[in-house]
Amino acid sequence: MREKYLQDLEKSEDTIRRFKHDYLNLLASLRESAQSSRDKALLEELADYSNTEINDPNLWKYKSLNHINNHALKGLIIDKLDRMNARKISYSLECAQEITDLPAEVKLFDLIRVIGIALDNAIEESELLLQETGDAGWVRIDIMLYQAQPQELEFVVKNRCSQGNKIKLNEIAQKGISSKTGHKGYGLANVHEIQDKYENMYIEYGISDDYFTFSMAVS
């Protein structure tokens, strides 16, 4: 079932994007050429309807996934996006380039673990924020995947955080230390253990403007 879903997704998403682009351009040209007031009213009504329907978040909730050509990585991202949707966490996913050959020198399982830990931390912090503030419009997660060329990969995840002044960046990567109440704090410690295995894996994180940003680059 999952394989069928992925195949359908890959086939349809680019088609939908091209249709949206061409259709909205056509609509704009028709609006300019309309002569009668009734034509103009109908076109404006159609424009409003089209913007509502085509920009439906449910239609685009897996946008860019068809550019991820590794099933293990794509499956992980789908699982985390499903979790965000289920918890009503706003998010964006940017993956404009094709992700083809993942870095061969890094074990796929290690790569998946690092990305999974980073996304889990972002989701957990977002869940806490939703409980604290109840402001679903403020809480959000932004994800970016980028591959300049085969065997390279960049991954960035940003999430709103409420504990910016409490988090000590030099401590949260140590085992047993976490900014989350009741959390054992093994996530980023595990990330650094994985990073130490590879000379070509670079990991950074920091806090700015109420956002915690985690970035990984493998070259």
Backbone as ProteinMPNN parsed JSONL, in Angstrom:
{"seq_chain_A": "MREKYLQDLEKSEDTIRRFKHDYLNLLASLRESAQSSRDKALLEELADYSNTEINDPNLWKYKSLNHINNHALKGLIIDKLDRMNARKISYSLECAQEITDLPAEVKLFDLIRVIGIALDNAIEESELLLQETGDAGWVRIDIMLYQAQPQELEFVVKNRCSQGNKIKLNEIAQKGISSKTGHKGYGLANVHEIQDKYENMYIEYGISDDYFTFSMAVS", "coords_chain_A": {"N_chain_A": [[0.837, -1.201, 0.0], [1.935, 1.245, 0.84], [3.997, 1.503, -1.057], [2.491, 1.794, -3.398], [1.23, 4.201, -2.847], [3.435, 5.957, -2.796], [4.285, 5.764, -5.468], [2.047, 6.839, -6.837], [2.103, 9.41, -5.797], [4.564, 10.428, -6.76], [4.005, 10.465, -9.478], [1.918, 12.28, -9.749], [2.41, 14.776, -8.477], [4.206, 16.646, -9.711], [2.771, 17.049, -12.046], [0.456, 18.301, -11.096], [1.6, 20.648, -10.055], [2.569, 21.882, -12.389], [0.148, 22.253, -13.743], [-1.16, 24.025, -12.009], [0.487, 26.3, -12.22], [0.27, 26.977, -15.002], [-2.504, 27.253, -15.272], [-3.204, 29.367, -13.544], [-1.808, 31.427, -14.749], [-3.198, 31.562, -17.181], [-5.705, 32.279, -16.239], [-5.148, 34.836, -15.26], [-4.596, 36.185, -17.643], [-7.074, 36.026, -18.933], [-8.635, 37.528, -17.224], [-7.667, 40.091, -17.678], [-8.446, 40.473, -20.298], [-11.168, 40.457, -20.288], [-14.289, 41.95, -21.159], [-16.997, 42.746, -20.616], [-18.945, 43.766, -17.716], [-20.176, 41.662, -16.422], [-18.681, 39.463, -17.277], [-16.297, 40.089, -16.022], [-17.022, 39.913, -13.329], [-17.655, 37.206, -13.112], [-15.173, 36.066, -13.691], [-13.644, 37.03, -11.562], [-14.937, 35.74, -9.474], [-14.363, 33.097, -10.18], [-11.592, 33.19, -9.902], [-11.274, 33.573, -7.121], [-12.407, 31.189, -6.206], [-10.662, 29.328, -7.375], [-8.181, 29.946, -6.213], [-8.742, 29.223, -3.587], [-9.324, 26.462, -3.816], [-7.092, 25.307, -5.209], [-4.991, 26.002, -3.593], [-5.441, 24.59, -1.315], [-4.363, 23.369, 1.753], [-4.335, 20.616, 2.329], [-4.043, 19.448, -0.152], [-1.448, 20.011, -0.767], [0.126, 18.97, 1.212], [2.157, 17.111, 1.137], [4.01, 18.222, -0.501], [6.861, 18.442, -2.595], [7.893, 15.961, -1.907], [8.199, 14.088, -3.909], [10.649, 14.557, -4.986], [12.485, 13.329, -3.47], [14.381, 10.627, -3.783], [15.042, 8.326, -2.442], [13.784, 5.589, -0.819], [13.808, 4.937, 1.918], [14.544, 7.344, 3.219], [12.509, 9.009, 2.25], [10.279, 7.685, 3.331], [10.715, 8.105, 6.068], [10.442, 10.933, 6.23], [7.762, 11.22, 5.404], [6.492, 9.895, 7.526], [7.095, 11.636, 9.679], [5.895, 14.028, 8.807], [3.243, 13.227, 8.751], [2.87, 12.889, 11.475], [3.147, 15.546, 12.34], [0.937, 16.693, 11.031], [-1.135, 15.296, 12.322], [-0.95, 16.351, 14.85], [-1.578, 18.94, 14.455], [0.433, 20.776, 13.796], [1.91, 23.45, 12.219], [3.827, 23.497, 9.224], [6.588, 23.634, 6.881], [7.963, 22.198, 3.934], [10.787, 22.08, 2.071], [12.161, 21.014, -0.846], [13.554, 21.347, -3.485], [15.401, 20.465, -5.373], [16.342, 17.365, -7.018], [16.824, 14.618, -4.921], [19.094, 12.302, -5.176], [21.53, 10.244, -5.29], [22.521, 9.28, -2.19], [25.017, 10.19, 0.298], [27.642, 7.97, -0.005], [29.609, 7.236, 1.788], [28.562, 7.464, 4.268], [26.672, 5.539, 6.425], [23.399, 4.497, 5.605], [21.551, 4.005, 7.663], [22.647, 5.477, 9.788], [22.433, 8.068, 8.768], [19.642, 8.311, 8.579], [18.999, 8.087, 11.275], [20.114, 10.458, 12.389], [18.65, 12.506, 11.058], [16.072, 11.752, 11.803], [16.16, 12.036, 14.629], [16.575, 14.813, 14.851], [14.183, 15.791, 13.715], [12.301, 14.629, 15.444], [12.943, 15.963, 17.844], [12.229, 18.582, 17.12], [9.482, 18.279, 16.736], [8.637, 17.443, 19.289], [9.266, 19.706, 20.855], [7.567, 21.527, 19.64], [5.086, 20.438, 20.269], [5.087, 20.858, 23.054], [5.068, 23.658, 23.074], [2.567, 24.168, 21.915], [0.921, 23.19, 23.919], [1.566, 24.964, 25.954], [1.008, 27.546, 24.921], [-1.195, 27.393, 23.21], [-1.373, 28.487, 20.747], [-1.648, 27.844, 17.649], [-1.026, 29.116, 15.317], [1.398, 30.335, 15.706], [3.276, 28.43, 16.383], [5.546, 26.422, 14.6], [7.263, 24.379, 12.13], [10.038, 24.275, 10.022], [11.427, 22.697, 7.255], [14.225, 21.706, 5.324], [15.697, 20.157, 2.55], [18.542, 19.547, 0.605], [20.474, 19.008, -2.297], [23.354, 19.569, -3.836], [24.957, 18.166, -5.563], [25.349, 14.689, -6.553], [26.064, 12.391, -3.877], [26.277, 14.282, -1.936], [24.629, 16.015, 0.758], [22.407, 18.242, 2.28], [20.69, 19.15, 5.194], [18.236, 20.846, 6.977], [16.468, 21.829, 9.841], [14.129, 23.915, 11.367], [12.61, 25.126, 14.28], [10.102, 26.703, 16.261], [10.849, 27.822, 19.553], [10.386, 27.852, 23.082], [12.151, 28.017, 25.056], [14.498, 29.38, 24.722], [16.22, 31.04, 26.242], [16.87, 29.363, 28.274], [18.142, 27.139, 27.319], [21.266, 25.667, 27.167], [23.648, 25.608, 24.905], [26.104, 24.319, 24.914], [25.696, 22.215, 26.566], [23.488, 20.611, 25.926], [24.064, 18.522, 24.219], [25.141, 16.57, 25.748], [24.932, 13.391, 27.338], [22.018, 12.626, 29.143], [21.311, 15.223, 29.68], [18.869, 17.598, 29.088], [16.642, 20.032, 27.676], [14.028, 19.585, 28.024], [11.338, 18.83, 30.173], [11.375, 15.894, 32.036], [12.624, 14.517, 30.03], [15.129, 12.386, 28.801], [17.343, 13.174, 27.359], [19.017, 11.988, 25.399], [19.064, 12.305, 22.667], [20.566, 14.397, 21.054], [23.077, 13.767, 21.986], [23.422, 11.227, 20.933], [23.415, 11.943, 18.247], [25.865, 13.319, 18.055], [27.636, 11.256, 18.606], [27.311, 9.719, 16.329], [28.151, 11.571, 14.405], [30.868, 11.751, 15.039], [31.903, 9.522, 13.857], [32.33, 10.083, 11.227], [34.275, 11.9, 8.977], [33.331, 13.616, 7.078], [30.9, 14.653, 7.815], [29.047, 17.314, 8.976], [27.723, 19.121, 11.632], [25.614, 21.528, 13.017], [24.019, 23.664, 15.415], [21.777, 26.115, 16.735], [20.316, 29.05, 18.324], [18.065, 31.572, 17.466], [16.062, 34.439, 17.34], [13.785, 33.216, 18.574], [13.792, 30.762, 17.338], [14.954, 27.443, 17.106], [17.575, 26.045, 15.38], [18.665, 23.332, 13.518], [21.255, 21.949, 11.697], [22.649, 19.892, 9.167], [25.35, 18.83, 7.182], [26.629, 16.847, 4.635], [29.397, 15.982, 2.825]], "CA_chain_A": [[0.0, 0.0, 0.0], [2.832, 2.399, 0.926], [4.679, 1.634, -2.336], [1.516, 2.33, -4.354], [1.043, 5.614, -2.501], [4.612, 6.701, -3.235], [4.265, 5.827, -6.93], [1.014, 7.801, -7.227], [2.582, 10.736, -5.396], [5.601, 10.852, -7.681], [3.43, 10.683, -10.793], [0.919, 13.341, -9.793], [2.73, 16.061, -7.863], [4.741, 17.577, -10.695], [1.677, 17.376, -12.963], [-0.397, 19.276, -10.409], [2.316, 21.916, -9.958], [2.577, 22.505, -13.716], [-1.213, 22.681, -14.025], [-1.437, 25.217, -11.209], [1.221, 27.424, -12.795], [-0.305, 27.345, -16.294], [-3.897, 27.642, -15.118], [-3.277, 30.696, -12.933], [-1.382, 32.375, -15.782], [-4.315, 31.693, -18.119], [-6.755, 33.018, -15.543], [-4.74, 36.239, -15.221], [-4.753, 36.779, -18.97], [-8.506, 36.146, -19.201], [-9.164, 38.632, -16.425], [-7.274, 41.336, -18.34], [-9.105, 40.619, -21.592], [-12.623, 40.48, -20.132], [-14.843, 43.231, -21.59], [-18.241, 43.124, -19.95], [-18.885, 43.731, -16.26], [-20.565, 40.319, -15.978], [-17.519, 38.611, -17.478], [-15.326, 40.397, -14.979], [-17.525, 39.383, -12.064], [-17.517, 35.754, -13.149], [-13.765, 35.725, -13.616], [-13.196, 37.27, -10.191], [-15.484, 34.652, -8.665], [-13.572, 31.919, -10.509], [-10.254, 33.364, -9.32], [-11.384, 33.314, -5.685], [-12.641, 29.757, -6.034], [-9.466, 28.592, -7.77], [-7.158, 30.14, -5.186], [-9.129, 28.438, -2.421], [-9.25, 25.03, -4.084], [-5.758, 24.867, -5.598], [-4.078, 26.22, -2.483], [-5.871, 23.803, -0.167], [-3.179, 22.767, 2.379], [-4.372, 19.16, 2.252], [-3.565, 19.047, -1.469], [-0.009, 20.242, -0.879], [0.8, 18.658, 2.47], [3.351, 16.326, 0.844], [4.73, 18.924, -1.568], [8.304, 18.235, -2.744], [8.345, 14.622, -1.543], [8.559, 13.281, -5.074], [12.036, 14.812, -5.341], [13.328, 12.486, -2.617], [14.38, 9.368, -4.518], [15.435, 7.209, -1.581], [12.54, 5.208, -0.155], [13.957, 4.976, 3.373], [14.497, 8.745, 3.62], [11.162, 9.506, 1.971], [9.374, 7.099, 4.316], [10.922, 8.806, 7.344], [9.849, 12.268, 6.137], [6.312, 11.038, 5.393], [6.07, 9.555, 8.885], [7.175, 12.823, 10.532], [4.872, 14.977, 8.364], [1.965, 12.694, 9.243], [2.814, 13.191, 12.913], [2.878, 16.983, 12.456], [-0.462, 16.911, 10.65], [-2.008, 14.75, 13.36], [-0.864, 17.217, 16.026], [-1.939, 20.298, 14.016], [1.62, 21.62, 13.8], [2.175, 24.03, 10.91], [5.173, 23.204, 8.769], [6.918, 23.756, 5.455], [8.987, 21.275, 3.464], [11.4, 22.557, 0.831], [13.097, 20.092, -1.48], [13.373, 21.738, -4.884], [16.264, 19.653, -6.223], [16.226, 15.919, -6.884], [17.728, 13.94, -4.001], [19.315, 11.042, -5.892], [22.486, 9.372, -4.606], [22.912, 9.746, -0.867], [26.459, 10.01, 0.534], [27.961, 6.544, 0.121], [30.52, 7.009, 2.905], [27.78, 7.473, 5.507], [25.677, 4.468, 6.434], [22.036, 5.011, 5.485], [20.907, 3.963, 8.976], [23.144, 6.615, 10.576], [21.835, 9.28, 8.193], [18.232, 8.314, 8.982], [18.936, 8.346, 12.72], [20.375, 11.884, 12.648], [17.501, 13.292, 10.59], [14.929, 11.384, 12.639], [16.317, 12.655, 15.958], [16.368, 16.262, 14.704], [12.753, 16.027, 13.498], [11.595, 14.288, 16.684], [13.151, 17.057, 18.792], [11.426, 19.726, 16.68], [8.069, 17.958, 16.986], [8.404, 17.435, 20.739], [9.265, 21.094, 21.315], [6.349, 22.153, 19.119], [3.977, 19.939, 21.086], [5.135, 21.582, 24.322], [4.645, 25.037, 22.827], [1.12, 24.169, 21.714], [0.313, 23.023, 25.24], [1.813, 26.165, 26.753], [0.445, 28.776, 24.354], [-2.447, 27.166, 22.481], [-1.322, 29.322, 19.544], [-1.217, 27.011, 16.528], [-0.521, 29.979, 14.261], [2.765, 30.756, 16.008], [4.127, 27.231, 16.422], [5.757, 25.883, 13.262], [8.513, 23.691, 11.821], [10.472, 24.442, 8.635], [12.374, 21.637, 6.898], [14.847, 21.884, 4.009], [16.646, 19.166, 2.061], [19.183, 20.113, -0.588], [21.601, 18.24, -2.819], [23.996, 20.303, -4.923], [25.404, 17.144, -6.497], [25.283, 13.359, -5.923], [26.959, 12.089, -2.756], [26.216, 15.359, -0.948], [23.283, 16.236, 1.297], [22.21, 19.233, 3.342], [19.397, 19.032, 5.88], [18.032, 21.884, 7.998], [15.135, 21.906, 10.439], [13.963, 25.032, 12.295], [11.343, 25.089, 15.01], [9.912, 27.684, 17.332], [11.169, 27.284, 20.874], [10.02, 28.749, 24.173], [13.153, 27.911, 26.112], [15.744, 29.892, 24.171], [17.12, 31.571, 27.266], [17.199, 28.309, 29.231], [18.935, 26.105, 26.681], [22.701, 25.893, 27.11], [24.029, 24.827, 23.735], [27.277, 23.5, 25.191], [25.338, 21.115, 27.457], [22.378, 19.754, 25.512], [24.548, 17.357, 23.483], [25.671, 15.607, 26.694], [23.951, 12.394, 27.756], [21.301, 12.883, 30.374], [20.957, 16.632, 29.816], [17.873, 18.006, 28.11], [15.851, 21.201, 28.048], [12.63, 19.164, 28.135], [10.998, 18.217, 31.442], [11.134, 14.465, 31.952], [13.279, 13.976, 28.841], [16.433, 11.877, 29.211], [18.386, 13.94, 26.714], [19.973, 11.186, 24.65], [18.976, 12.562, 21.238], [21.708, 15.081, 20.456], [24.285, 13.017, 22.328], [23.525, 10.182, 19.914], [23.79, 12.603, 17.003], [27.29, 13.612, 18.067], [28.349, 9.988, 18.5], [27.286, 9.362, 14.908], [28.997, 12.536, 13.693], [32.274, 11.447, 15.304], [32.31, 8.405, 13.009], [32.506, 10.507, 9.837], [34.995, 13.159, 8.792], [32.634, 14.458, 6.096], [29.595, 15.051, 8.349], [29.149, 18.54, 9.767], [26.455, 19.395, 12.316], [25.567, 22.767, 13.795], [22.706, 24.087, 15.883], [21.804, 27.378, 17.455], [19.033, 29.681, 18.619], [17.963, 32.968, 17.046], [14.696, 34.929, 17.109], [12.824, 32.206, 19.042], [13.89, 29.539, 16.53], [16.077, 26.526, 17.25], [17.931, 25.562, 14.051], [19.596, 22.198, 13.442], [21.665, 21.76, 10.303], [23.632, 18.844, 8.89], [25.868, 18.805, 5.811], [27.523, 15.733, 4.339], [30.003, 16.254, 1.524]], "C_chain_A": [[0.874, 1.254, 0.0], [3.545, 2.623, -0.398], [3.754, 2.242, -3.378], [1.309, 3.817, -4.11], [2.205, 6.453, -3.013], [4.654, 6.835, -4.756], [3.247, 6.855, -7.421], [1.457, 9.227, -6.929], [3.589, 11.272, -6.395], [5.03, 11.214, -9.041], [2.596, 11.953, -10.852], [1.411, 14.713, -9.353], [3.282, 17.074, -8.845], [3.674, 17.993, -11.702], [0.78, 18.444, -12.362], [0.286, 20.631, -10.351], [2.328, 22.646, -11.302], [1.192, 23.028, -14.076], [-1.532, 23.965, -13.274], [-0.781, 26.444, -11.827], [0.558, 27.904, -14.08], [-1.727, 27.874, -16.153], [-4.012, 29.053, -14.542], [-2.785, 31.767, -13.911], [-2.507, 32.627, -16.783], [-5.427, 32.527, -17.496], [-6.42, 34.513, -15.515], [-4.938, 36.905, -16.573], [-6.221, 36.958, -19.334], [-9.11, 37.327, -18.444], [-8.872, 39.967, -17.11], [-8.068, 41.571, -19.626], [-10.631, 40.688, -21.49], [-13.166, 41.88, -20.442], [-16.068, 43.64, -20.781], [-18.098, 43.02, -18.444], [-19.248, 42.358, -15.734], [-19.399, 39.344, -16.152], [-16.504, 38.828, -16.362], [-15.752, 39.811, -13.635], [-17.344, 37.871, -12.005], [-16.058, 35.335, -13.02], [-13.198, 35.949, -12.211], [-13.693, 36.164, -9.26], [-14.694, 33.368, -8.9], [-12.182, 32.001, -9.896], [-10.268, 33.059, -7.828], [-11.535, 31.825, -5.416], [-11.367, 28.963, -6.304], [-8.368, 28.721, -6.717], [-7.455, 29.31, -3.951], [-8.886, 26.959, -2.646], [-7.823, 24.568, -4.356], [-4.772, 25.013, -4.454], [-4.516, 25.523, -1.207], [-4.656, 23.118, 0.455], [-3.162, 21.249, 2.288], [-3.86, 18.652, 0.913], [-2.048, 19.089, -1.532], [0.764, 19.782, 0.351], [2.043, 17.783, 2.275], [4.141, 16.928, -0.307], [6.232, 18.641, -1.47], [8.771, 16.821, -2.436], [8.774, 13.808, -2.751], [9.972, 13.544, -5.558], [13.007, 14.019, -4.48], [13.276, 11.072, -3.19], [14.97, 8.197, -3.749], [14.233, 6.848, -0.722], [12.637, 5.261, 1.374], [13.852, 6.414, 3.886], [13.105, 9.315, 3.397], [10.163, 8.963, 2.988], [9.485, 7.769, 5.668], [10.243, 10.168, 7.319], [8.328, 12.176, 6.14], [5.79, 10.766, 6.797], [6.066, 10.79, 9.784], [6.14, 13.878, 10.113], [3.488, 14.525, 8.804], [1.788, 13.021, 10.725], [2.521, 14.665, 13.138], [1.431, 17.297, 12.111], [-1.415, 16.451, 11.738], [-2.048, 15.649, 14.588], [-1.134, 18.686, 15.687], [-0.77, 21.261, 14.12], [1.853, 22.143, 12.382], [3.618, 23.744, 10.507], [5.344, 23.577, 7.305], [8.005, 22.74, 5.152], [9.499, 21.788, 2.133], [12.406, 21.525, 0.343], [12.956, 20.296, -2.983], [14.211, 20.889, -5.83], [15.968, 18.166, -6.02], [17.27, 15.411, -5.884], [17.935, 12.546, -4.578], [20.229, 10.116, -5.095], [22.876, 9.974, -3.264], [24.395, 9.477, -0.64], [26.803, 8.556, 0.829], [28.825, 6.253, 1.344], [29.804, 7.023, 4.253], [26.721, 6.375, 5.421], [24.276, 5.071, 6.423], [21.35, 5.047, 6.851], [21.361, 5.123, 9.85], [22.529, 7.923, 10.085], [20.378, 9.415, 8.634], [18.097, 8.626, 10.466], [19.12, 9.826, 13.029], [19.169, 12.73, 12.261], [16.274, 13.006, 11.448], [14.981, 12.025, 14.015], [16.027, 14.151, 15.882], [14.883, 16.578, 14.53], [11.939, 15.702, 14.743], [11.733, 15.403, 17.711], [12.297, 18.272, 18.428], [9.948, 19.497, 16.967], [7.752, 18.008, 18.473], [8.361, 18.857, 21.297], [8.007, 21.816, 20.853], [5.124, 21.698, 19.892], [3.92, 20.651, 22.43], [4.65, 23.016, 24.164], [3.137, 25.129, 22.644], [0.393, 24.027, 23.045], [0.426, 24.302, 26.063], [1.025, 27.373, 26.243], [-0.928, 28.588, 23.715], [-2.502, 27.931, 21.173], [-0.763, 28.516, 18.376], [-0.656, 27.849, 15.384], [0.92, 30.4, 14.466], [3.739, 29.585, 15.962], [4.292, 26.682, 15.006], [7.126, 25.22, 13.156], [8.808, 23.895, 10.34], [11.588, 23.445, 8.344], [12.925, 21.908, 5.502], [15.807, 20.728, 3.742], [17.231, 19.682, 0.752], [20.349, 19.227, -0.995], [22.181, 18.978, -4.017], [24.494, 19.347, -5.988], [25.349, 15.794, -5.791], [26.37, 13.182, -4.867], [27.069, 13.231, -1.748], [24.779, 15.494, -0.452], [23.335, 17.313, 2.369], [20.798, 19.077, 3.895], [19.337, 20.103, 6.96], [16.616, 21.771, 8.526], [15.137, 23.037, 11.463], [12.62, 24.891, 12.989], [11.301, 26.199, 16.051], [10.259, 27.036, 18.661], [10.847, 28.331, 21.943], [11.122, 28.843, 25.215], [14.509, 28.433, 25.656], [16.729, 30.376, 25.223], [17.564, 30.51, 28.258], [18.149, 27.266, 28.632], [20.399, 26.517, 26.653], [23.253, 24.992, 26.022], [25.234, 23.936, 23.996], [26.947, 22.304, 26.081], [24.342, 20.138, 26.852], [22.816, 18.552, 24.685], [25.157, 16.311, 24.409], [24.575, 14.653, 27.138], [23.318, 12.79, 29.08], [20.91, 14.314, 30.589], [19.998, 17.015, 28.709], [17.155, 19.234, 28.614], [14.405, 20.826, 28.303], [12.4, 18.462, 29.47], [10.716, 16.738, 31.244], [11.801, 13.794, 30.771], [14.701, 13.575, 29.22], [17.597, 12.526, 28.48], [19.416, 13.141, 25.936], [20.038, 11.562, 23.174], [20.212, 13.179, 20.627], [23.03, 14.444, 20.839], [24.497, 11.898, 21.319], [23.945, 10.762, 18.573], [25.295, 12.842, 16.961], [28.136, 12.338, 18.038], [28.402, 9.52, 17.053], [28.214, 10.283, 14.122], [30.478, 12.201, 13.857], [32.794, 10.301, 14.441], [32.709, 8.841, 11.605], [33.219, 11.865, 9.758], [34.248, 14.122, 7.878], [31.221, 14.845, 6.537], [29.772, 16.241, 9.282], [27.778, 18.881, 10.344], [26.594, 20.666, 13.143], [24.144, 22.975, 14.305], [22.849, 25.362, 16.705], [20.415, 27.946, 17.613], [19.092, 31.139, 18.187], [16.509, 33.303, 16.792], [13.643, 33.865, 17.425], [12.788, 30.961, 18.169], [15.13, 28.745, 16.943], [16.347, 25.947, 15.866], [18.969, 24.455, 14.158], [19.959, 22.018, 11.976], [22.747, 20.682, 10.227], [24.049, 18.964, 7.427], [26.821, 17.628, 5.69], [28.071, 15.963, 2.941], [31.099, 15.248, 1.208]], "O_chain_A": [[0.607, 2.206, -0.733], [3.698, 3.763, -0.838], [4.168, 3.102, -4.155], [1.222, 4.602, -5.055], [2.004, 7.521, -3.591], [5.014, 7.89, -5.278], [3.544, 7.649, -8.314], [1.212, 10.14, -7.718], [3.495, 12.419, -6.831], [5.5, 12.149, -9.689], [2.565, 12.631, -11.879], [0.881, 15.725, -9.811], [2.879, 18.237, -8.827], [3.658, 19.135, -12.163], [0.389, 19.388, -13.048], [-0.356, 21.658, -10.57], [2.126, 23.859, -11.363], [1.063, 24.112, -14.645], [-2.112, 24.89, -13.842], [-1.405, 27.498, -11.946], [0.308, 29.099, -14.241], [-2.111, 28.828, -16.829], [-4.831, 29.845, -15.007], [-3.289, 32.89, -13.902], [-2.743, 33.766, -17.186], [-6.018, 33.38, -18.158], [-7.295, 35.354, -15.721], [-5.392, 38.047, -16.65], [-6.579, 37.943, -19.979], [-9.981, 38.031, -18.956], [-9.716, 40.863, -17.124], [-8.332, 42.713, -20.003], [-11.31, 40.947, -22.483], [-12.573, 42.88, -20.035], [-16.15, 44.776, -20.314], [-17.247, 42.286, -17.942], [-18.705, 41.918, -14.72], [-19.153, 38.502, -15.288], [-15.93, 37.879, -15.829], [-14.926, 39.276, -12.895], [-16.934, 37.323, -10.982], [-15.741, 34.369, -12.327], [-12.38, 35.165, -11.729], [-12.969, 35.711, -8.374], [-14.388, 32.637, -7.958], [-11.65, 30.996, -9.422], [-9.382, 32.369, -7.324], [-10.889, 31.268, -4.529], [-11.03, 28.041, -5.56], [-7.709, 27.741, -6.37], [-6.545, 28.756, -3.335], [-8.319, 26.276, -1.793], [-7.382, 23.559, -3.806], [-3.82, 24.239, -4.35], [-4.012, 25.835, -0.128], [-3.972, 22.358, -0.231], [-2.092, 20.65, 2.18], [-3.306, 17.555, 0.836], [-1.428, 18.308, -2.254], [1.925, 20.153, 0.528], [2.895, 17.723, 3.161], [4.861, 16.217, -1.008], [6.794, 18.608, -0.375], [9.934, 16.499, -2.677], [9.626, 12.927, -2.631], [10.46, 12.842, -6.443], [14.213, 14.032, -4.727], [12.251, 10.397, -3.094], [15.353, 7.189, -4.343], [13.716, 7.687, 0.017], [11.661, 5.592, 2.047], [13.157, 6.676, 4.868], [12.577, 10.023, 4.255], [9.294, 9.699, 3.456], [8.479, 7.982, 6.345], [9.547, 10.532, 8.267], [7.667, 12.97, 6.808], [4.777, 11.328, 7.212], [5.136, 10.977, 10.569], [5.569, 14.551, 10.971], [2.655, 15.347, 9.186], [0.698, 13.382, 11.169], [1.738, 15.012, 14.022], [0.773, 18.07, 12.806], [-2.391, 17.136, 12.044], [-3.059, 15.706, 15.287], [-0.944, 19.568, 16.525], [-0.947, 22.423, 14.485], [1.978, 21.353, 11.446], [4.519, 23.749, 11.346], [4.37, 23.807, 6.588], [8.859, 22.452, 5.991], [8.736, 21.917, 1.176], [13.375, 21.206, 1.031], [12.309, 19.503, -3.667], [13.795, 20.618, -6.956], [15.419, 17.761, -4.995], [18.453, 15.735, -5.992], [17.049, 11.697, -4.48], [19.752, 9.294, -4.313], [23.483, 11.043, -3.205], [24.976, 8.626, -1.313], [26.312, 7.981, 1.8], [28.782, 5.147, 1.882], [30.383, 6.635, 5.268], [25.968, 6.304, 4.45], [23.999, 6.034, 7.138], [20.647, 6.007, 7.166], [20.553, 5.698, 10.579], [22.15, 8.779, 10.885], [19.935, 10.499, 9.014], [17.186, 9.347, 10.871], [18.379, 10.392, 13.833], [18.717, 13.57, 13.039], [15.522, 13.921, 11.782], [13.965, 12.506, 14.517], [15.325, 14.697, 16.733], [14.377, 17.526, 15.13], [10.991, 16.417, 15.068], [10.761, 15.758, 18.377], [11.714, 18.914, 19.301], [9.244, 20.412, 17.393], [6.722, 18.549, 18.876], [7.506, 19.172, 22.125], [7.446, 22.625, 21.591], [4.219, 22.494, 20.143], [2.841, 21.009, 22.901], [3.916, 23.53, 25.007], [2.5, 26.051, 23.152], [-0.632, 24.671, 23.269], [-0.503, 24.675, 26.779], [0.449, 28.126, 27.027], [-1.733, 29.519, 23.683], [-3.561, 28.019, 20.551], [0.445, 28.505, 18.142], [0.111, 27.341, 14.567], [1.598, 30.781, 13.512], [4.889, 29.739, 15.55], [3.308, 26.496, 14.291], [8.02, 25.459, 13.968], [7.93, 23.71, 9.498], [12.567, 23.356, 9.085], [12.18, 22.294, 4.601], [16.62, 20.368, 4.593], [16.507, 20.19, -0.105], [21.113, 18.756, -0.153], [21.573, 19.011, -5.087], [24.465, 19.664, -7.177], [25.306, 15.746, -4.562], [27.453, 13.758, -4.966], [27.864, 13.158, -0.811], [23.833, 15.134, -1.153], [24.195, 17.294, 3.249], [19.839, 18.896, 3.145], [20.264, 20.251, 7.756], [15.669, 21.633, 7.752], [16.022, 23.117, 12.316], [11.614, 24.574, 12.355], [12.316, 26.576, 16.635], [9.999, 25.851, 18.873], [11.016, 29.532, 21.729], [11.043, 29.648, 26.143], [15.547, 27.985, 26.141], [17.933, 30.147, 25.107], [18.521, 30.717, 29.004], [18.874, 26.591, 29.363], [20.733, 27.598, 26.169], [23.324, 23.774, 26.183], [25.373, 22.892, 23.357], [27.813, 21.465, 26.33], [24.336, 18.962, 27.214], [22.016, 17.642, 24.466], [25.639, 15.279, 23.942], [23.422, 15.054, 27.296], [23.996, 13.229, 30.009], [20.24, 14.624, 31.574], [20.273, 16.787, 27.531], [17.062, 19.463, 29.82], [13.625, 21.664, 28.754], [13.182, 17.593, 29.856], [9.914, 16.364, 30.388], [11.568, 12.61, 30.528], [15.403, 14.336, 29.885], [18.735, 12.437, 28.941], [20.566, 13.563, 25.819], [20.985, 11.173, 22.491], [20.851, 12.566, 19.772], [24.009, 14.561, 20.101], [25.625, 11.648, 20.895], [24.733, 10.157, 17.845], [25.932, 12.593, 15.938], [29.241, 12.347, 17.496], [29.417, 8.988, 16.603], [28.974, 9.823, 13.269], [31.256, 12.352, 12.915], [34.006, 10.13, 14.31], [33.343, 8.083, 10.871], [32.811, 12.837, 10.393], [34.51, 15.325, 7.905], [30.428, 15.315, 5.721], [30.538, 16.189, 10.245], [26.787, 18.922, 9.615], [27.568, 20.848, 13.873], [23.182, 22.512, 13.692], [23.898, 25.641, 17.286], [19.446, 27.39, 17.096], [20.045, 31.853, 18.5], [15.799, 32.558, 16.117], [12.722, 33.642, 16.64], [11.841, 30.18, 18.253], [16.214, 29.304, 17.107], [15.434, 25.409, 15.239], [20.009, 24.613, 14.797], [19.082, 21.944, 11.116], [23.621, 20.577, 11.087], [23.215, 19.173, 6.546], [27.702, 17.433, 6.527], [27.311, 16.12, 1.985], [31.721, 15.326, 0.148]]}, "name": "protein", "num_of_chains": 1, "seq": "MREKYLQDLEKSEDTIRRFKHDYLNLLASLRESAQSSRDKALLEELADYSNTEINDPNLWKYKSLNHINNHALKGLIIDKLDRMNARKISYSLECAQEITDLPAEVKLFDLIRVIGIALDNAIEESELLLQETGDAGWVRIDIMLYQAQPQELEFVVKNRCSQGNKIKLNEIAQKGISSKTGHKGYGLANVHEIQDKYENMYIEYGISDDYFTFSMAVS"}
